[in-house]
Amino acid sequence: MLTQRRGLGGVHPRESCASSVSLQGRDAGLESSLRKGQPIVSDSELNEDEKACATGTPHSQEMPPFSNSRGCQWALLLFVAVLFVFLLSIWVFLPLMIKRHKAKLDEVPAYLLGIRTAEVSYEARFGSFLPVGLHPRSITDLSSTPAEWTPGSGFDTLGWHPDRRAVQATFQVEVLPDTNDFIAHAWVDADGDGVPAHFTVTKNTFPIRRTPSSVR
C-alpha cells in the first residue's frame, strides 16, 4: 500500500515533522523510485513520527510521570500552619490557665488561716478545739466548679465562714487526741482532673501544701 504524503496540514506538537522541505524531498524520492521500478516504502517501514506526519495525526508521546512535589509542598505548608496555630494556642492559653488555677489555689491558705484563728478563739472561750466535718462537699465531689457555701455545718458553731458565697475547696478540722492541737485540712481540685491538692494548718504552723506543686 502506498503512503500518501501530500497535503499535510498538521505540525507535530514538539517537532516540525522534519519541515516541509524534507517532506517534499521524500515525496520526490518516492516518485523517482516509481519511475525506476524500485520498491516503495510501505507504512510498516515508516517510523512513528513519519506515520504521524503522513496521516496528520500527532504522534502520542509518553508524558513525563506526574510529579507530586507541589502536592507535598502544600501538605507540608498545611502541617506547619496547623502546628504553628497549636503552639500559639498553647503559648497564649496555657499561662492563662495556670494563672487561673493559681488564683483558685491562693485563696485556700488564706481560708486556713481564718480557720486557725477561729479555732484558737474557740479554744480560748470553751477550753477545747472544735472538730468540724467536711464542708461544703466531699473530696470525691470536688471539681473545677466552685461549690456554694451553705449554712448548717460545724463551721457555723466555730464562727467561721468564707468571704464568698461559693468556694473552690472543701474544709475539715481534725482535733488531735491527747494533744492541745488540731489540723485543719483543705482540698481543692482547681483543674478538675480528679486529683485534689491538699493543704493543712495547725495551731502553731502556717498553711502547708502537702501535695506537689504540679497538683492543682
C-alpha positions in Angstrom: 0.0 0.0 0.0 1.3 3.4 -0.9 1.5 6.0 1.7 0.0 9.3 0.6 2.3 12.1 1.9 0.8 15.2 0.2 -1.5 17.8 1.7 -0.1 17.6 5.3 -1.9 20.2 7.4 -0.7 19.5 10.9 2.5 20.1 12.8 3.9 17.7 15.4 3.4 19.3 18.8 7.1 19.0 19.7 8.7 18.7 16.3 8.1 20.2 12.9 7.7 16.8 11.2 11.2 17.4 9.7 10.0 20.5 7.9 8.0 20.8 4.7 11.2 20.9 2.6 12.3 17.4 3.8 8.8 16.1 3.1 8.9 17.4 -0.4 12.3 15.8 -0.8 11.0 12.5 0.3 8.0 12.7 -2.0 10.3 13.4 -4.9 12.3 10.3 -3.9 9.2 8.2 -3.9 8.3 9.4 -7.4 11.8 8.6 -8.6 11.6 5.2 -7.1 8.3 4.6 -9.0 10.0 5.6 -12.3 13.0 3.3 -11.7 10.9 0.4 -10.6 12.3 0.4 -7.1 10.1 -0.8 -4.2 8.1 1.9 -2.5 8.4 2.4 1.2 5.4 0.9 3.0 3.7 2.1 6.1 5.4 -0.6 8.1 8.8 0.8 7.2 7.9 4.3 8.4 8.7 5.3 11.9 6.1 6.6 14.3 6.9 10.3 13.6 6.7 9.7 9.8 3.4 8.0 10.2 2.0 10.8 12.3 3.1 13.4 9.7 1.7 11.3 6.9 -1.7 10.9 8.5 -1.9 14.3 10.1 -2.3 12.7 13.5 0.0 13.9 16.2 2.2 11.2 17.5 1.4 10.3 21.0 4.4 10.7 23.1 4.9 9.4 26.6 4.2 12.1 29.1 6.6 12.5 31.9 5.4 11.0 35.2 3.2 13.2 37.2 5.2 14.9 40.0 3.7 15.1 43.4 6.2 17.7 44.6 3.6 20.5 44.5 1.1 18.5 46.5 3.8 17.6 49.0 4.7 21.2 49.4 1.1 22.2 50.1 0.7 19.3 52.6 3.9 20.4 54.3 2.7 24.0 54.5 -0.6 22.9 55.9 1.1 20.8 58.6 3.4 23.7 59.5 0.4 26.1 59.7 -1.6 23.7 62.0 1.5 23.2 64.2 2.0 26.9 64.4 -1.6 27.5 65.5 -1.4 24.7 68.0 1.8 26.0 69.6 0.5 29.6 69.5 -2.7 28.5 71.4 -0.5 26.7 74.0 1.7 29.8 74.3 -1.3 32.1 74.8 -3.8 30.0 76.8 -1.6 27.8 79.0 -0.3 30.8 81.0 -3.9 32.0 81.4 -5.0 28.6 82.6 -2.1 28.3 85.1 -2.8 31.8 86.4 -6.5 30.9 86.8 -5.7 27.7 88.7 -3.2 29.6 90.8 -5.8 32.1 91.8 -8.1 29.3 92.9 -5.3 27.8 95.0 -4.2 31.1 96.5 -7.5 31.5 98.4 -7.0 28.2 100.3 -4.1 29.2 102.6 -6.0 32.4 103.5 -9.1 30.4 104.4 -7.0 28.0 106.5 -5.5 30.9 108.4 -9.0 32.1 109.1 -10.0 28.7 110.4 -6.9 28.6 112.6 -7.8 32.0 114.1 -11.4 30.8 114.7 -10.2 27.6 116.4 -7.8 29.4 118.7 -10.6 31.8 119.7 -13.0 28.9 120.3 -10.4 27.1 122.5 -9.8 30.3 124.5 -13.5 30.6 125.2 -14.5 26.9 125.7 -11.3 25.2 126.6 -11.0 22.9 123.7 -10.8 22.9 119.9 -13.9 22.0 117.8 -13.8 19.3 115.3 -15.6 20.1 112.1 -16.6 17.7 109.3 -16.1 18.2 105.5 -17.9 21.2 104.2 -19.3 22.3 101.7 -18.8 19.0 99.8 -16.9 15.7 99.9 -13.5 15.2 98.4 -14.9 13.0 95.7 -17.3 15.7 94.6 -14.6 18.3 94.1 -14.3 19.8 90.6 -13.1 22.9 88.9 -16.5 24.5 89.5 -16.9 26.2 92.9 -19.5 24.9 95.4 -22.0 27.1 97.2 -21.2 27.6 100.9 -24.3 26.5 102.7 -25.2 27.1 106.4 -25.8 24.4 109.0 -22.2 23.0 109.3 -19.9 22.9 112.3 -18.2 26.0 110.9 -21.2 28.0 111.9 -20.6 26.8 115.5 -16.9 27.6 115.1 -17.9 31.1 113.9 -16.1 31.0 110.6 -17.2 31.2 107.0 -15.5 32.2 103.8 -15.9 35.7 102.4 -17.5 34.3 99.2 -20.8 32.6 98.6 -19.1 29.8 96.6 -15.7 28.3 97.3 -13.3 26.1 95.3 -12.1 24.0 98.2 -13.7 21.8 100.9 -12.6 22.1 104.5 -12.3 19.9 107.6 -10.9 20.3 111.1 -9.5 17.3 113.0 -8.7 17.6 116.7 -5.6 15.6 117.6 -6.3 13.3 120.6 -4.2 13.7 123.7 -2.7 16.9 122.4 -3.7 20.5 122.6 -3.7 20.9 118.9 -5.7 20.4 115.7 -5.2 20.0 112.0 -7.4 22.0 109.6 -7.5 20.5 106.1 -8.4 21.9 102.8 -8.7 20.0 99.5 -9.1 21.7 96.1 -9.2 20.4 92.5 -8.7 23.6 90.6 -8.0 22.0 87.2 -10.7 19.3 87.6 -8.5 16.4 86.9 -9.8 14.4 89.9 -6.5 14.7 91.8 -7.0 17.4 94.5 -4.3 19.5 96.1 -4.1 19.1 99.9 -3.3 21.9 102.4 -3.1 21.8 106.2 -2.6 24.2 109.1 -2.2 23.6 112.8 -2.3 25.8 115.9 1.4 26.7 115.7 2.1 26.4 111.9 1.3 28.3 108.8 -0.6 26.6 105.9 1.5 23.9 104.3 1.0 22.3 100.9 1.0 18.6 101.3 0.9 17.7 97.6 3.4 18.6 94.9 3.1 21.9 93.2 2.1 20.2 90.0 -1.1 19.0 91.6 -3.7 21.8 91.2 
